[in-house]
Amino acid sequence: MASRGAAPSAGSRYALVVVNAAQEPIGIVTDRDLVERVLAAGKDAATTTVGEVISCHLKTISENGSIESALSLMRDGRFRRLPVVDANRKLAGLLSLDDVLMLFAEEFAAIGRLLERETPRGAATESVV
């Protein structure tokens, strides 16, 4: 049984999380998996099975997990997508590195706007003598 993770986003639009009958994630297939394990390997996409392409030994994070924990798992595992599970270990979504980077970009932009409003005019450009 297969289930798509979260709604498509910039980073997760080409990933399929494979779940078991209990809706627990058991593997993932990404666009990169298809390119490396099918196209680059010269296999026939029409006859290659998901089982030949799937990445197993899946790491997951709880929906209550921190962004820092998610990034640590991604960094240590050298992957860009992380299935998110609920308290019953059922698939709740898919977090991508691109999702996190977009969140950080939005937060930094908001901080930048706040600093611009609170910095006295000319203070940031005055030189120290």
C-alpha positions as a Markdown table, in Angstrom:
| # | Residue | x | y | z |
|---|---|---|---|---|
| 1 | Met | 0.0 | 0.0 | 0.0 |
| 2 | Ala | 1.4 | 3.4 | -0.8 |
| 3 | Ser | 0.5 | 6.8 | 0.5 |
| 4 | Arg | 1.7 | 10.3 | -0.4 |
| 5 | Gly | 3.2 | 12.2 | 2.5 |
| 6 | Ala | 2.2 | 15.8 | 3.0 |
| 7 | Ala | 0.6 | 18.1 | 0.4 |
| 8 | Pro | 3.0 | 18.8 | -2.4 |
| 9 | Ser | 5.5 | 21.5 | -1.6 |
| 10 | Ala | 8.7 | 22.8 | -3.2 |
| 11 | Gly | 10.8 | 20.1 | -1.6 |
| 12 | Ser | 8.4 | 17.1 | -1.3 |
| 13 | Arg | 6.4 | 17.1 | -4.5 |
| 14 | Tyr | 8.3 | 14.1 | -5.9 |
| 15 | Ala | 8.3 | 11.6 | -3.0 |
| 16 | Leu | 6.1 | 8.7 | -2.2 |
| 17 | Val | 6.0 | 7.3 | 1.3 |
| 18 | Val | 5.1 | 3.6 | 1.3 |
| 19 | Val | 3.1 | 2.4 | 4.3 |
| 20 | Asn | 2.0 | -0.9 | 5.6 |
| 21 | Ala | -1.6 | -2.0 | 6.3 |
| 22 | Ala | -1.4 | -0.1 | 9.7 |
| 23 | Gln | -0.5 | 3.1 | 7.8 |
| 24 | Glu | 3.0 | 3.0 | 9.3 |
| 25 | Pro | 5.8 | 4.2 | 6.9 |
| 26 | Ile | 8.1 | 1.4 | 5.7 |
| 27 | Gly | 9.9 | 3.1 | 2.9 |
| 28 | Ile | 10.2 | 6.0 | 0.5 |
| 29 | Val | 10.6 | 6.5 | -3.2 |
| 30 | Thr | 11.9 | 9.9 | -4.4 |
| 31 | Asp | 12.5 | 11.4 | -7.8 |
| 32 | Arg | 16.2 | 10.9 | -7.2 |
| 33 | Asp | 15.7 | 7.2 | -6.5 |
| 34 | Leu | 13.9 | 6.9 | -9.8 |
| 35 | Val | 16.7 | 8.7 | -11.7 |
| 36 | Glu | 19.6 | 6.8 | -10.0 |
| 37 | Arg | 18.0 | 3.3 | -9.7 |
| 38 | Val | 16.0 | 3.2 | -12.9 |
| 39 | Leu | 17.1 | 5.7 | -15.6 |
| 40 | Ala | 20.8 | 5.9 | -14.8 |
| 41 | Ala | 20.9 | 2.1 | -14.3 |
| 42 | Gly | 19.4 | 1.6 | -17.8 |
| 43 | Lys | 16.3 | -0.3 | -16.4 |
| 44 | Asp | 12.9 | -0.3 | -18.0 |
| 45 | Ala | 10.6 | 1.9 | -16.0 |
| 46 | Ala | 7.6 | -0.1 | -17.2 |
| 47 | Thr | 8.9 | -3.3 | -15.7 |
| 48 | Thr | 10.9 | -2.1 | -12.7 |
| 49 | Thr | 9.1 | -2.6 | -9.4 |
| 50 | Val | 8.8 | -0.3 | -6.5 |
| 51 | Gly | 10.6 | -2.9 | -4.4 |
| 52 | Glu | 13.7 | -2.4 | -6.6 |
| 53 | Val | 13.7 | 1.3 | -6.1 |
| 54 | Ile | 12.4 | 1.9 | -2.6 |
| 55 | Ser | 14.7 | 3.2 | 0.2 |
| 56 | Cys | 14.0 | 1.1 | 3.3 |
| 57 | His | 15.4 | 1.4 | 6.8 |
| 58 | Leu | 13.4 | 4.6 | 7.0 |
| 59 | Lys | 14.0 | 7.2 | 9.7 |
| 60 | Thr | 10.9 | 9.0 | 11.0 |
| 61 | Ile | 10.2 | 11.9 | 13.4 |
| 62 | Ser | 7.2 | 12.4 | 15.7 |
| 63 | Glu | 4.9 | 15.3 | 14.8 |
| 64 | Asn | 5.9 | 16.6 | 18.2 |
| 65 | Gly | 9.6 | 16.5 | 17.3 |
| 66 | Ser | 11.7 | 19.7 | 17.0 |
| 67 | Ile | 12.9 | 21.1 | 13.7 |
| 68 | Glu | 16.4 | 20.8 | 15.2 |
| 69 | Ser | 15.9 | 17.1 | 15.7 |
| 70 | Ala | 14.6 | 16.7 | 12.2 |
| 71 | Leu | 17.6 | 18.5 | 10.7 |
| 72 | Ser | 19.9 | 16.3 | 12.8 |
| 73 | Leu | 18.3 | 13.2 | 11.4 |
| 74 | Met | 18.5 | 14.5 | 7.9 |
| 75 | Arg | 22.1 | 15.5 | 8.3 |
| 76 | Asp | 23.2 | 12.2 | 9.9 |
| 77 | Gly | 21.3 | 10.1 | 7.4 |
| 78 | Arg | 22.2 | 12.3 | 4.4 |
| 79 | Phe | 18.7 | 12.5 | 3.1 |
| 80 | Arg | 16.4 | 15.5 | 2.3 |
| 81 | Arg | 13.0 | 14.1 | 3.3 |
| 82 | Leu | 11.7 | 12.8 | 6.6 |
| 83 | Pro | 8.3 | 11.1 | 7.2 |
| 84 | Val | 6.4 | 12.5 | 10.1 |
| 85 | Val | 4.4 | 10.1 | 12.3 |
| 86 | Asp | 1.7 | 10.6 | 14.9 |
| 87 | Ala | 1.6 | 9.0 | 18.4 |
| 88 | Asn | 0.5 | 5.7 | 16.9 |
| 89 | Arg | 3.4 | 5.7 | 14.4 |
| 90 | Lys | 1.0 | 6.3 | 11.5 |
| 91 | Leu | 2.1 | 8.6 | 8.7 |
| 92 | Ala | 1.1 | 12.2 | 9.4 |
| 93 | Gly | 3.1 | 14.0 | 6.7 |
| 94 | Leu | 6.5 | 14.5 | 5.0 |
| 95 | Leu | 9.0 | 17.1 | 6.0 |
| 96 | Ser | 11.6 | 18.1 | 3.4 |
| 97 | Leu | 14.8 | 20.1 | 3.8 |
| 98 | Asp | 13.4 | 22.6 | 1.4 |
| 99 | Asp | 10.4 | 23.1 | 3.6 |
| 100 | Val | 12.7 | 23.9 | 6.6 |
| 101 | Leu | 14.8 | 26.2 | 4.5 |
| 102 | Met | 11.8 | 28.1 | 3.3 |
| 103 | Leu | 10.6 | 28.4 | 6.9 |
| 104 | Phe | 14.0 | 29.8 | 8.0 |
| 105 | Ala | 14.0 | 32.2 | 5.1 |
| 106 | Glu | 10.6 | 33.5 | 6.1 |
| 107 | Glu | 11.7 | 33.9 | 9.7 |
| 108 | Phe | 14.9 | 35.7 | 8.8 |
| 109 | Ala | 13.0 | 38.0 | 6.5 |
| 110 | Ala | 10.6 | 38.9 | 9.3 |
| 111 | Ile | 13.5 | 39.5 | 11.7 |
| 112 | Gly | 15.1 | 41.7 | 9.0 |
| 113 | Arg | 11.9 | 43.8 | 8.7 |
| 114 | Leu | 11.7 | 44.1 | 12.5 |
| 115 | Leu | 15.3 | 45.3 | 12.7 |
| 116 | Glu | 14.8 | 47.8 | 9.9 |
| 117 | Arg | 11.8 | 49.3 | 11.8 |
| 118 | Glu | 13.6 | 49.5 | 15.1 |
| 119 | Thr | 17.0 | 50.7 | 13.9 |
| 120 | Pro | 17.3 | 54.5 | 14.1 |
| 121 | Arg | 17.7 | 56.1 | 10.7 |
| 122 | Gly | 21.3 | 56.4 | 9.8 |
| 123 | Ala | 22.5 | 54.4 | 12.8 |
| 124 | Ala | 23.4 | 51.4 | 10.7 |
| 125 | Thr | 25.4 | 53.5 | 8.2 |
| 126 | Glu | 27.3 | 55.7 | 10.6 |
| 127 | Ser | 31.0 | 54.9 | 10.8 |
| 128 | Val | 32.8 | 54.5 | 14.1 |
| 129 | Val | 35.7 | 56.9 | 14.4 |
